Amino acid sequence: MSYNVAVVGATGNVGREMLDIIAERGFPVKEVHALASRRSIGTEVTFGDKTLKCKDLETFDFSTVDFVFMSAGGAVSKEWSPKIGAAGALVIDNSSAWRYDAEVPLVVPEVNARVLDDYMALKKRKNIIANPNCSTAQMVVALKPLHDHATIKRVVVSTYQSVSGAGKDAMDELWAQTKGKYVPGQEVVAKKFTKEIAFNCIPHIDVFMEDGYTKEEWKMVAETKKILDPKIKVTATCVRVPVFVGHSESVNVEFEKPITADEAMEILRKAPGCLVYDRREPGGYITPMEAAGEDPTYISRIREDGTIENGLNLWVVADNLRKGAALNAIQIGETIINRKLLKKAA
């Protein structure tokens, strides 16, 4: 069986990646529609060896499609996802608009695909499924098999997040500032970020909250609890670094039961979506440059934390545009198809 698919936000970084991944993985499509705002009507995007012209989101008939992969930002999703769901299409949304809605599942297929069974069986549903934040997605893929084995009590994570997570303008700003460093007398201008990003690190992603944490850090806490286990304590520090693609995370984990580094390594080697690369020698680890364009969540630097009982440290790296966004969304669609869950809501 094949399906009609629409990608909303097709001209953005993640939208383009969604189209590429749908083609790469042989998602069973009958027809694919690239949708965007009116100012982007007619803009050409690639889909495999084809070229698609973007259509207007506001005039498109969503009753003609089965899946809608939404990557146009929270405001657009808040307005359009309920309308699209009411028209009968299933929305898989990459924004933060629906992640914390109790009636919308937040899904990483390697971690909690089971929630799709119950949701898709509902006679009345919003027809919206949420994709998690990029930094959360890769972390829970690595944590899930360890949690199943030894039960996680607490996670302390520091992220090193690439500029592509902030969009094309952010990537352009890093490129312009990097080039500017080599032109004597040229002023470096910070627009997308609060401070210069080239050759710098900025411990500030999203807005600040009253408790001093940023919204990005709050997302990692709330989403990990919703996806993995509400009992897990999580604290995060999220940092933007001068890397174009690929998020890295230093993750400290405290478990209820004993677990050694060797046991963790063996568990992760067998876990879906994980790829262990840990040689314990110079260069025997993965960096974001090597993860860019790849699908797995890479885990390196697996070692025991001698300062706490049952503690481990991990280095977790993934392509944030793929597993952190587009790939995870497509995997949700694939899971629904493979489990034969797609039925029109009443």
VOBA-1610 file (N, C-alpha, C; in pm, whole numbers, padded with zeros to 5 digits, always signed):
BEGIN
Met+00085-00120+00000Met+00000+00000+00000Met+00088+00124+00000Ser+00046+00225-00073Ser+00120+00351-00076Ser+00031+00464-00024Tyr+00097+00575+00013Tyr+00027+00682+00084Tyr+00058+00818+00022Asn-00039+00907+00032Asn-00018+01045-00008Asn+00038+01123+00110Val+00145+01198+00083Val+00221+01264+00189Val+00239+01411+00156Ala+00232+01496+00259Ala+00264+01638+00245Ala+00370+01675+00346Val+00464+01760+00305Val+00564+01814+00396Val+00540+01964+00406Val+00505+02011+00525Val+00479+02153+00549Val+00607+02217+00603Gly+00647+02326+00540Gly+00777+02386+00574Gly+00887+02325+00490Ala+00854+02294+00366Ala+00944+02218+00279Ala+01070+02294+00238Thr+01070+02426+00254Thr+01189+02503+00213Thr+01290+02519+00327Gly+01255+02478+00449Gly+01346+02492+00562Gly+01446+02378+00570Asn+01541+02390+00662Asn+01644+02287+00679Asn+01583+02150+00705Val+01490+02143+00801Val+01432+02015+00839Val+01334+01966+00732Gly+01257+02057+00673Gly+01164+02017+00567Gly+01236+01953+00450Arg+01346+02013+00408Arg+01425+01955+00299Arg+01482+01819+00339Glu+01524+01810+00464Glu+01578+01683+00513Glu+01470+01576+00514Met+01347+01615+00550Met+01236+01520+00548Met+01214+01463+00408Leu+01215+01550+00310Leu+01196+01505+00172Leu+01308+01410+00130Asp+01431+01443+00168Asp+01545+01357+00134Asp+01530+01219+00199Ile+01491+01218+00327Ile+01482+01092+00400Ile+01366+01006+00350Ile+01254+01068+00317Ile+01141+00994+00260Ile+01186+00922+00133Ala+01265+00990+00051Ala+01315+00929-00072Ala+01420+00822-00043Glu+01514+00853+00046Glu+01623+00760+00078Glu+01572+00628+00133Arg+01475+00635+00222Arg+01430+00515+00294Arg+01319+00440+00223Gly+01277+00492+00109Gly+01172+00425+00033Gly+01038+00424+00104Phe+01009+00534+00174Phe+00877+00548+00238Phe+00771+00525+00130Pro+00669+00443+00157Pro+00575+00404+00052Pro+00480+00517+00010Val+00528+00604-00075Val+00449+00719-00117Val+00384+00697-00253Lys+00263+00745-00262Lys+00194+00751-00391Lys+00222+00886-00454Glu+00207+00990-00373Glu+00234+01126-00419Glu+00284+01209-00302Val+00380+01298-00330Val+00438+01385-00228Val+00412+01530-00266His+00367+01608-00167His+00340+01750-00188His+00432+01832-00098Ala+00499+01929-00156Ala+00582+02023-00079Ala+00500+02149-00054Leu+00480+02183+00073Leu+00396+02298+00108Leu+00478+02401+00184Ala+00443+02526+00165Ala+00511+02636+00234Ala+00418+02756+00239Ser+00468+02866+00293Ser+00389+02989+00298Ser+00376+03048+00158Arg+00286+03145+00143Arg+00260+03204+00012Arg+00383+03265-00053Arg+00473+03321+00030Arg+00592+03384-00028Arg+00687+03283-00092Ser+00666+03154-00059Ser+00754+03049-00115Ser+00685+02966-00222Ile+00566+03005-00263Ile+00496+02931-00369Ile+00583+02928-00495Gly+00598+02810-00549Gly+00678+02795-00671Gly+00824+02766-00646Thr+00871+02785-00523Thr+01010+02751-00490Thr+01032+02603-00513Glu+01143+02568-00578Glu+01170+02429-00610Glu+01251+02362-00500Val+01211+02239-00464Val+01284+02156-00370Val+01300+02018-00432Thr+01403+01946-00388Thr+01429+01815-00447Thr+01363+01704-00365Phe+01320+01601-00437Phe+01268+01481-00376Phe+01324+01363-00456Gly+01430+01303-00404Gly+01499+01200-00480Gly+01554+01260-00608Asp+01521+01200-00721Asp+01566+01254-00850Asp+01462+01346-00914Lys+01360+01383-00835Lys+01255+01471-00885Lys+01269+01612-00827Thr+01203+01706-00890Thr+01195+01842-00839Thr+01049+01875-00814Leu+01020+01923-00693Leu+00884+01961-00658Leu+00874+02112-00645Lys+00761+02167-00687Lys+00736+02309-00667Lys+00644+02327-00547Cys+00681+02415-00458Cys+00604+02434-00335Cys+00465+02491-00364Lys+00369+02435-00292Lys+00230+02480-00302Lys+00194+02558-00176Asp+00083+02628-00184Asp+00039+02715-00075Asp-00027+02634+00036Leu+00027+02643+00156Leu-00030+02576+00272Leu-00176+02613+00291Glu-00210+02739+00272Glu-00344+02789+00307Glu-00454+02743+00213Thr-00419+02700+00093Thr-00522+02658-00003Thr-00518+02509-00033Phe-00427+02437+00031Phe-00412+02294+00003Phe-00527+02215+00066Asp-00573+02111-00005Asp-00680+02024+00044Asp-00619+01905+00118Phe-00619+01911+00251Phe-00554+01807+00331Phe-00636+01679+00339Ser-00758+01682+00292Ser-00837+01558+00292Ser-00784+01459+00188Thr-00691+01505+00102Thr-00637+01419-00004Thr-00510+01346+00038Val-00460+01370+00162Val-00335+01308+00203Val-00354+01224+00330Asp-00262+01132+00351Asp-00266+01043+00468Asp-00174+01093+00579Phe-00052+01133+00542Phe+00046+01181+00639Phe+00085+01324+00607Val+00098+01405+00712Val+00152+01540+00697Val+00268+01555+00794Phe+00387+01574+00739Phe+00506+01598+00821Phe+00521+01750+00833Met+00504+01798+00956Met+00496+01941+00983Met+00628+01993+01039Ser+00689+02089+00968Ser+00813+02149+01017Ser+00815+02297+00981Ala+00714+02368+01028Ala+00701+02510+00994Ala+00698+02598+01118Gly+00735+02543+01234Gly+00738+02623+01356Gly+00612+02608+01439Gly+00623+02646+01567Gly+00515+02625+01662Gly+00388+02702+01632Ala+00402+02828+01590Ala+00283+02909+01564Ala+00201+02852+01448Val+00269+02811+01342Val+00200+02752+01227Val+00135+02621+01267Ser+00206+02540+01344Ser+00151+02412+01385Ser+00029+02429+01476Lys+00033+02525+01567Lys-00080+02550+01655Lys-00206+02584+01575Glu-00187+02661+01469Glu-00301+02701+01388Glu-00348+02589+01296Trp-00253+02521+01232Trp-00289+02431+01123Trp-00302+02284+01160Ser-00227+02235+01257Ser-00233+02092+01287Ser-00373+02045+01325Pro-00449+02119+01409Pro-00586+02073+01439Pro-00675+02071+01314Lys-00660+02169+01226Lys-00739+02172+01103Lys-00705+02053+01014Ile-00576+02024+01004Ile-00532+01912+00919Ile-00580+01780+00978Gly-00567+01766+01111Gly-00614+01644+01176Gly-00763+01624+01159Ala-00839+01733+01167Ala-00984+01725+01149Ala-01022+01684+01007Ala-00933+01714+00912Ala-00958+01678+00771Ala-00929+01530+00746Gly-00871+01462+00846Gly-00847+01319+00833Gly-00704+01277+00815Ala-00615+01373+00793Ala-00473+01339+00777Ala-00406+01328+00914Leu-00303+01247+00923Leu-00226+01232+01047Leu-00107+01326+01043Val-00099+01416+01141Val+00009+01514+01148Val+00120+01462+01239Ile+00241+01460+01188Ile+00359+01431+01270Ile+00438+01561+01275Asp+00435+01624+01393Asp+00479+01763+01407Asp+00616+01772+01472Asn+00705+01851+01411Asn+00841+01866+01461Asn+00857+01984+01558Ser+00756+02065+01574Ser+00768+02182+01662Ser+00740+02144+01807Ser+00752+02242+01896Ser+00723+02219+02038Ser+00575+02241+02072Ala+00494+02272+01970Ala+00356+02315+01995Ala+00272+02212+02069Trp+00293+02083+02045Trp+00204+01980+02099Trp+00274+01881+02190Arg+00402+01900+02215Arg+00479+01800+02290Arg+00427+01778+02432Tyr+00371+01880+02492Tyr+00334+01872+02633Tyr+00184+01860+02653Asp+00113+01839+02542Asp-00031+01818+02545Asp-00058+01674+02589Ala-00137+01657+02694Ala-00164+01524+02748Ala-00235+01433+02649Glu-00302+01491+02549Glu-00375+01412+02451Glu-00294+01385+02324Val-00167+01426+02324Val-00082+01406+02206Val+00040+01323+02247Pro+00065+01210+02183Pro+00183+01130+02218Pro+00311+01197+02169Leu+00415+01186+02251Leu+00549+01235+02218Leu+00635+01112+02198Val+00686+01093+02075Val+00736+00960+02038Val+00878+00961+01983Val+00958+00870+02034Val+01084+00828+01972Val+01069+00678+01949Pro+01057+00632+01826Pro+01018+00493+01801Pro+01104+00387+01872Glu+01234+00410+01885Glu+01319+00312+01954Glu+01290+00305+02102Val+01220+00407+02155Val+01201+00418+02300Val+01058+00386+02343Asn+00959+00446+02280Asn+00821+00432+02330Asn+00719+00416+02217Ala+00752+00338+02117Ala+00660+00316+02005Ala+00527+00258+02050Arg+00529+00192+02165Arg+00406+00127+02214Arg+00291+00225+02234Val+00322+00353+02262Val+00215+00449+02287Val+00133+00474+02160Leu+00191+00446+02045Leu+00119+00464+01919Leu+00003+00366+01906Asp+00020+00246+01960Asp-00086+00145+01951Asp-00215+00196+02015Asp-00202+00247+02136Asp-00320+00296+02207Asp-00377+00421+02142Tyr-00288+00511+02101Tyr-00335+00637+02043Tyr-00410+00616+01912Met-00354+00535+01826Met-00416+00513+01695Met-00542+00430+01704Ala-00563+00364+01817Ala-00686+00286+01836Ala-00802+00372+01885Leu-00774+00497+01925Leu-00880+00585+01974Leu-00979+00620+01862Lys-01106+00618+01894Lys-01206+00658+01796Lys-01205+00809+01777Lys-01177+00880+01884Lys-01166+01025+01878Lys-01024+01064+01916Arg-00952+01126+01827Arg-00816+01170+01856Arg-00787+01296+01778Lys-00685+01368+01819Lys-00649+01492+01751Lys-00580+01469+01618Asn-00536+01344+01596Asn-00461+01311+01475Asn-00329+01388+01468Ile-00270+01412+01585Ile-00141+01480+01593Ile-00047+01395+01678Ile+00075+01376+01627Ile+00181+01308+01702Ile+00300+01403+01705Ala+00361+01417+01822Ala+00470+01513+01839Ala+00606+01447+01830Asn+00697+01518+01766Asn+00839+01484+01761Asn+00908+01556+01878Pro+01000+01493+01948Pro+01065+01561+02059Pro+01170+01663+02013Asn+01218+01740+02108Asn+01329+01830+02084Asn+01451+01750+02040Cys+01533+01809+01955Cys+01648+01738+01898Cys+01742+01685+02006Ser+01770+01764+02107Ser+01864+01722+02210Ser+01806+01608+02295Thr+01676+01609+02314Thr+01612+01501+02390Thr+01614+01370+02312Ala+01584+01378+02182Ala+01568+01257+02100Ala+01690+01167+02107Gln+01808+01225+02084Gln+01926+01140+02081Gln+01960+01087+02220Met+01934+01166+02323Met+01968+01122+02458Met+01882+01004+02501Val+01751+01009+02476Val+01665+00900+02523Val+01690+00771+02445Val+01735+00782+02320Val+01771+00661+02246Val+01884+00588+02318Ala+01981+00664+02369Ala+02093+00603+02441Ala+02053+00557+02581Leu+01962+00628+02645Leu+01927+00596+02783Leu+01829+00480+02796Lys+01740+00463+02700Lys+01633+00363+02711Lys+01685+00223+02743Pro+01781+00167+02667Pro+01824+00031+02698Pro+01894+00020+02833Leu+01961+00125+02876Leu+02027+00124+03007Leu+01924+00133+03119His+01819+00212+03096His+01711+00222+03194His+01641+00088+03212Asp+01619+00017+03102Asp+01554-00115+03110Asp+01638-00213+03192His+01768-00196+03188His+01858-00290+03256His+01880-00256+03403Ala+01900-00127+03434Ala+01943-00091+03569Ala+01860+00019+03635Thr+01761+00073+03569Thr+01669+00176+03619Thr+01741+00306+03655Ile+01719+00408+03573Ile+01785+00537+03592Ile+01717+00616+03703Lys+01796+00671+03794Lys+01747+00759+03899Lys+01760+00906+03859Arg+01876+00941+03804Arg+01907+01082+03780Arg+01998+01097+03659Val+01974+01204+03583Val+02056+01236+03466Val+02104+01380+03476Val+02233+01401+03457Val+02290+01535+03447Val+02350+01546+03307Val+02299+01636+03226Val+02344+01645+03087Val+02387+01787+03052Ser+02500+01795+02983Ser+02544+01921+02924Ser+02550+01901+02772Thr+02485+01989+02700Thr+02479+01974+02554Thr+02573+02071+02484Tyr+02614+02029+02365Tyr+02699+02111+02278Tyr+02628+02111+02142Gln+02539+02208+02121Gln+02442+02201+02013Gln+02483+02288+01894Ser+02472+02228+01776Ser+02513+02296+01653Ser+02416+02408+01615Val+02462+02499+01533Val+02382+02615+01494Val+02266+02578+01402Ser+02274+02464+01334Ser+02165+02426+01245Ser+02035+02406+01321Gly+02044+02382+01451Gly+01923+02371+01532Gly+01847+02501+01543Ala+01913+02612+01508Ala+01848+02743+01511Ala+01812+02790+01370Gly+01827+02705+01268Gly+01783+02739+01134Gly+01892+02786+01040Lys+01852+02809+00916Lys+01946+02848+00811Lys+02014+02981+00841Asp+01940+03077+00896Asp+02000+03207+00928Asp+02114+03192+01028Ala+02099+03100+01121Ala+02204+03076+01220Ala+02328+03015+01154Met+02307+02924+01060Met+02420+02866+00988Met+02491+02972+00905Asp+02412+03059+00843Asp+02471+03168+00764Asp+02552+03262+00852Glu+02501+03287+00973Glu+02572+03378+01064Glu+02706+03320+01108Leu+02708+03191+01140Leu+02835+03128+01176Leu+02934+03134+01060Trp+02885+03108+00941Trp+02972+03112+00823Trp+03026+03252+00800Ala+02941+03352+00810Ala+02984+03490+00787Ala+03083+03536+00893Gln+03057+03501+01019Gln+03148+03541+01126Gln+03282+03468+01116Thr+03278+03341+01076Thr+03402+03265+01062Thr+03489+03324+00952Lys+03427+03356+00840Lys+03503+03421+00732Lys+03555+03556+00776Gly+03473+03629+00853Gly+03510+03763+00896Gly+03633+03765+00984Lys+03659+03654+01054Lys+03776+03648+01142Lys+03906+03660+01062Tyr+03898+03627+00935Tyr+04020+03626+00854Tyr+04032+03750+00765Val+03944+03847+00787Val+03949+03973+00712Val+03980+04085+00812Pro+04103+04134+00813Pro+04140+04238+00911Pro+04050+04359+00903Gly+04002+04404+01020Gly+03922+04525+01026Gly+03775+04505+00999Gln+03733+04383+00958Gln+03591+04360+00929Gln+03515+04336+01059Glu+03407+04408+01077Glu+03328+04396+01200Glu+03247+04267+01199Val+03244+04200+01312Val+03165+04079+01328Val+03032+04117+01393Val+02921+04082+01325Val+02789+04122+01372Val+02713+04000+01422Ala+02655+04011+01543Ala+02571+03905+01598Ala+02424+03945+01580Lys+02349+03865+01504Lys+02208+03893+01479Lys+02119+03781+01533Lys+02145+03662+01486Lys+02063+03548+01527Lys+02091+03510+01672Phe+02216+03523+01713Phe+02255+03487+01849Phe+02280+03612+01932Thr+02280+03594+02064Thr+02300+03708+02154Thr+02444+03753+02159Lys+02537+03664+02126Lys+02678+03697+02122Lys+02740+03632+01998Glu+02860+03671+01968Glu+02931+03611+01855Glu+02939+03460+01874Ile+02905+03384+01770Ile+02906+03238+01778Ile+03035+03179+01724Ala+03099+03243+01627Ala+03224+03190+01572Ala+03332+03186+01679Phe+03398+03071+01693Phe+03507+03055+01790Phe+03461+03085+01933Asn+03336+03052+01962Asn+03280+03087+02092Asn+03178+02980+02133Cys+03135+02982+02258Cys+03027+02897+02308Cys+02927+02986+02381Ile+02798+02962+02358Ile+02694+03045+02417Ile+02603+02958+02502Pro+02606+02973+02635Pro+02523+02889+02723Pro+02380+02940+02733His+02316+02952+02619His+02183+03013+02614His+02113+02966+02486Ile+02012+02879+02501Ile+01932+02834+02388Ile+01785+02849+02428Asp+01709+02920+02347Asp+01570+02956+02375Asp+01567+03062+02485Val+01449+03089+02539Val+01433+03200+02633Val+01467+03157+02776Phe+01501+03255+02860Phe+01524+03228+03001Phe+01391+03220+03075Met+01387+03131+03173Met+01269+03115+03256Met+01296+03175+03394Glu+01195+03183+03477Glu+01207+03249+03607Glu+01308+03182+03699Asp+01327+03051+03686Asp+01418+02980+03775Asp+01562+02985+03728Gly+01589+03057+03617Gly+01725+03069+03567Gly+01761+02968+03459Tyr+01681+02864+03443Tyr+01702+02769+03335Tyr+01646+02828+03205Thr+01696+02779+03093Thr+01640+02821+02965Thr+01530+02723+02924Lys+01448+02764+02829Lys+01338+02679+02782Lys+01393+02549+02722Glu+01507+02556+02655Glu+01568+02435+02597Glu+01601+02335+02707Glu+01653+02384+02817Glu+01687+02296+02929Glu+01561+02237+02991Trp+01457+02318+03004Trp+01329+02270+03055Trp+01271+02162+02964Lys+01285+02182+02833Lys+01233+02083+02738Lys+01296+01947+02761Met+01427+01945+02781Met+01495+01816+02801Met+01442+01745+02925Val+01414+01820+03029Val+01360+01762+03152Val+01220+01707+03128Ala+01131+01792+03079Ala+00991+01753+03062Ala+00975+01640+02961Glu+01049+01646+02852Glu+01033+01546+02746Glu+01091+01411+02785Thr+01204+01411+02854Thr+01261+01285+02900Thr+01164+01213+02993Lys+01099+01289+03080Lys+01001+01230+03172Lys+00881+01174+03096Lys+00833+01247+02996Lys+00715+01202+02921Lys+00746+01081+02834Ile+00863+01080+02773Ile+00899+00972+02680Ile+00948+00848+02753Leu+01036+00869+02852Leu+01107+00757+02912Leu+01048+00712+03045Asp+01040+00805+03144Asp+00991+00767+03276Asp+00975+00893+03360Pro+00855+00921+03410Pro+00834+01043+03489Pro+00911+01045+03621Lys+00961+00930+03665Lys+01033+00923+03792Lys+01178+00969+03780Ile+01231+00976+03660Ile+01372+01011+03641Ile+01393+01160+03669Lys+01492+01191+03751Lys+01531+01329+03776Lys+01631+01372+03668Val+01608+01489+03610Val+01693+01537+03502Val+01730+01683+03526Thr+01857+01716+03505Thr+01899+01856+03504Thr+01990+01876+03384Ala+01975+01990+03317Ala+02045+02011+03190Ala+02107+02150+03182Thr+02218+02159+03111Thr+02277+02286+03069Thr+02297+02278+02919Cys+02232+02367+02845Cys+02234+02360+02698Cys+02318+02474+02641Val+02411+02439+02555Val+02510+02534+02503Val+02514+02528+02351Arg+02513+02645+02288Arg+02529+02653+02143Arg+02679+02665+02111Val+02726+02584+02019Val+02868+02582+01984Val+02886+02606+01834Pro+03006+02648+01790Pro+03027+02680+01649Pro+03049+02557+01562Val+02946+02475+01554Val+02943+02354+01471Val+02821+02369+01381Phe+02834+02333+01254Phe+02722+02352+01162Phe+02612+02248+01183Val+02648+02120+01189Val+02548+02013+01202Val+02598+01910+01302Gly+02511+01867+01392Gly+02544+01761+01487Gly+02547+01811+01630His+02463+01752+01714His+02459+01785+01856His+02539+01681+01935Ser+02615+01727+02033Ser+02690+01639+02122Ser+02640+01661+02265Glu+02650+01554+02345Glu+02603+01563+02483Glu+02695+01484+02576Ser+02731+01547+02686Ser+02800+01478+02795Ser+02693+01440+02897Val+02672+01310+02916Val+02560+01262+02997Val+02612+01182+03116Asn+02579+01229+03235Asn+02611+01158+03358Asn+02484+01094+03411Val+02488+00962+03434Val+02368+00887+03471Val+02390+00812+03602Glu+02293+00824+03691Glu+02295+00749+03817Glu+02182+00647+03814Phe+02216+00521+03844Phe+02122+00410+03835Phe+02084+00358+03973Glu+01970+00291+03980Glu+01929+00225+04104Glu+02006+00096+04126Lys+02040+00027+04018Lys+02108-00103+04027Lys+02250-00091+03972Pro+02338-00181+04013Pro+02475-00177+03963Pro+02481-00201+03812Ile+02571-00130+03745Ile+02596-00150+03603Ile+02738-00105+03574Thr+02814-00189+03506Thr+02952-00156+03473Thr+02960-00093+03334Ala+03071-00031+03305Ala+03092+00027+03173Ala+03088-00080+03065Asp+03147-00196+03093Asp+03147-00305+02996Asp+03006-00357+02970Glu+02927-00366+03076Glu+02787-00409+03059Glu+02710-00307+02976Ala+02730-00181+03006Ala+02661-00075+02931Ala+02700-00079+02784Met+02829-00100+02759Met+02876-00105+02621Met+02809-00219+02544Glu+02799-00334+02609Glu+02739-00451+02544Glu+02589-00428+02521Ile+02521-00368+02616Ile+02378-00339+02602Ile+02353-00242+02488Leu+02432-00137+02482Leu+02414-00034+02379Leu+02448-00084+02241Arg+02543-00176+02232Arg+02577-00233+02100Arg+02459-00309+02038Lys+02372-00363+02123Lys+02258-00440+02075Lys+02131-00356+02062Ala+02136-00231+02106Ala+02015-00148+02115Ala+01979-00085+01981Pro+01850-00077+01947Pro+01808-00015+01821Pro+01843+00133+01817Gly+01895+00177+01704Gly+01927+00318+01685Gly+02060+00361+01741Cys+02128+00274+01817Cys+02256+00309+01881Cys+02373+00250+01803Leu+02482+00323+01801Leu+02606+00271+01745Leu+02719+00311+01839Val+02781+00211+01901Val+02889+00235+01995Val+03021+00243+01920Tyr+03095+00351+01944Tyr+03229+00367+01888Tyr+03316+00419+02002Asp+03383+00328+02070Asp+03455+00362+02193Asp+03581+00279+02201Arg+03691+00334+02147Arg+03817+00259+02144Arg+03911+00295+02257Arg+03880+00397+02333Arg+03963+00438+02446Arg+04108+00463+02405Glu+04120+00537+02296Glu+04250+00577+02244Glu+04231+00707+02168Pro+04337+00781+02137Pro+04321+00907+02063Pro+04242+00886+01934Gly+04134+00962+01919Gly+04049+00950+01801Gly+03947+00838+01809Gly+03944+00765+01918Gly+03853+00650+01929Gly+03716+00688+01981Tyr+03659+00791+01925Tyr+03528+00843+01966Tyr+03468+00918+01847Ile+03340+00946+01854Ile+03271+01014+01745Ile+03253+01162+01779Thr+03273+01246+01679Thr+03248+01390+01691Thr+03131+01428+01600Pro+03074+01546+01618Pro+02960+01584+01534Pro+02993+01588+01385Met+03116+01616+01350Met+03153+01618+01209Met+03133+01481+01145Glu+03164+01374+01221Glu+03147+01239+01166Glu+03002+01193+01170Ala+02924+01249+01260Ala+02784+01209+01272Ala+02695+01277+01169Ala+02740+01390+01115Ala+02658+01466+01019Ala+02625+01381+00897Gly+02496+01377+00864Gly+02451+01299+00749Gly+02424+01153+00780Glu+02442+01113+00906Glu+02425+00973+00946Glu+02299+00957+01032Asp+02246+00836+01035Asp+02122+00810+01108Asp+02139+00768+01254Pro+02245+00694+01291Pro+02250+00643+01429Pro+02273+00751+01533Thr+02241+00715+01656Thr+02287+00789+01772Thr+02416+00722+01817Tyr+02525+00796+01811Tyr+02657+00741+01843Tyr+02687+00759+01992Ile+02744+00655+02053Ile+02782+00663+02194Ile+02930+00628+02207Ser+03004+00716+02273Ser+03146+00698+02298Ser+03177+00732+02444Arg+03304+00717+02482Arg+03353+00756+02616Arg+03267+00697+02728Ile+03231+00571+02716Ile+03150+00504+02818Ile+03243+00467+02935Arg+03213+00520+03052Arg+03302+00496+03166Arg+03224+00511+03296Glu+03277+00447+03400Glu+03212+00450+03530Glu+03248+00578+03605Asp+03150+00630+03677Asp+03167+00750+03758Asp+03194+00707+03902Gly+03319+00723+03944Gly+03357+00678+04077Gly+03310+00768+04189Thr+03247+00880+04158Thr+03203+00973+04263Thr+03064+00942+04317Ile+02992+00855+04248Ile+02858+00815+04295Ile+02842+00664+04280Glu+02748+00608+04353Glu+02721+00465+04342Glu+02638+00440+04216Asn+02678+00341+04138Asn+02606+00302+04015Asn+02598+00417+03915Gly+02711+00480+03887Gly+02713+00593+03795Gly+02791+00564+03668Leu+02746+00622+03558Leu+02816+00611+03430Leu+02823+00749+03364Asn+02926+00768+03283Asn+02936+00884+03195Asn+02933+00837+03050Leu+02863+00913+02965Leu+02852+00882+02823Leu+02875+01008+02740Trp+02925+00988+02619Trp+02934+01094+02519Trp+02840+01054+02406Val+02737+01134+02381Val+02632+01098+02285Val+02626+01202+02174Val+02634+01156+02049Val+02640+01245+01934Val+02543+01198+01826Ala+02473+01292+01762Ala+02383+01258+01651Ala+02364+01379+01561Asp+02323+01352+01439Asp+02285+01457+01344Asp+02150+01512+01388Asn+02148+01636+01433Asn+02025+01695+01488Asn+01917+01718+01383Leu+01956+01732+01256Leu+01856+01750+01151Leu+01792+01617+01112Arg+01861+01507+01141Arg+01809+01376+01106Arg+01745+01311+01229Lys+01821+01244+01316Lys+01758+01179+01430Lys+01692+01280+01522Gly+01747+01400+01529Gly+01688+01501+01614Gly+01564+01566+01559Ala+01528+01534+01434Ala+01413+01602+01374Ala+01351+01516+01263Ala+01405+01530+01140Ala+01340+01471+01023Ala+01333+01319+01026Leu+01443+01254+01057Leu+01445+01108+01058Leu+01346+01053+01160Asn+01345+01109+01281Asn+01255+01059+01383Asn+01109+01070+01338Ala+01075+01181+01272Ala+00938+01199+01222Ala+00902+01092+01120Ile+00994+01066+01027Ile+00968+00964+00925Ile+00959+00826+00989Gln+01041+00799+01089Gln+01036+00671+01159Gln+00901+00651+01230Ile+00844+00759+01281Ile+00711+00749+01341Ile+00610+00704+01236Gly+00616+00767+01119Gly+00528+00727+01009Gly+00548+00582+00970Glu+00674+00540+00961Glu+00704+00401+00925Glu+00650+00303+01029Thr+00662+00340+01155Thr+00613+00254+01263Thr+00462+00235+01252Ile+00392+00343+01225Ile+00246+00337+01211Ile+00208+00248+01093Ile+00281+00259+00984Ile+00254+00175+00866Ile+00286+00028+00896Asn+00403+00004+00954Asn+00445-00135+00980Asn+00353-00206+01079Arg+00297-00130+01171Arg+00206-00190+01270Arg+00060-00188+01222Lys+00040-00138+01099Lys-00095-00132+01041Lys-00192-00055+01132Leu-00147+00061+01177Leu-00225+00140+01273Leu-00306+00252+01210Leu-00283+00281+01084Leu-00346+00399+01025Leu-00491+00372+00990Lys-00578+00438+01066Lys-00722+00435+01040Lys-00772+00577+01052Lys-00866+00614+00973Lys-00923+00748+00982Lys-00996+00766+01114Ala-00972+00880+01178Ala-01042+00910+01304Ala-01189+00931+01277Ala-01273+00892+01372Ala-01418+00910+01355Ala-01454+01057+01371
//
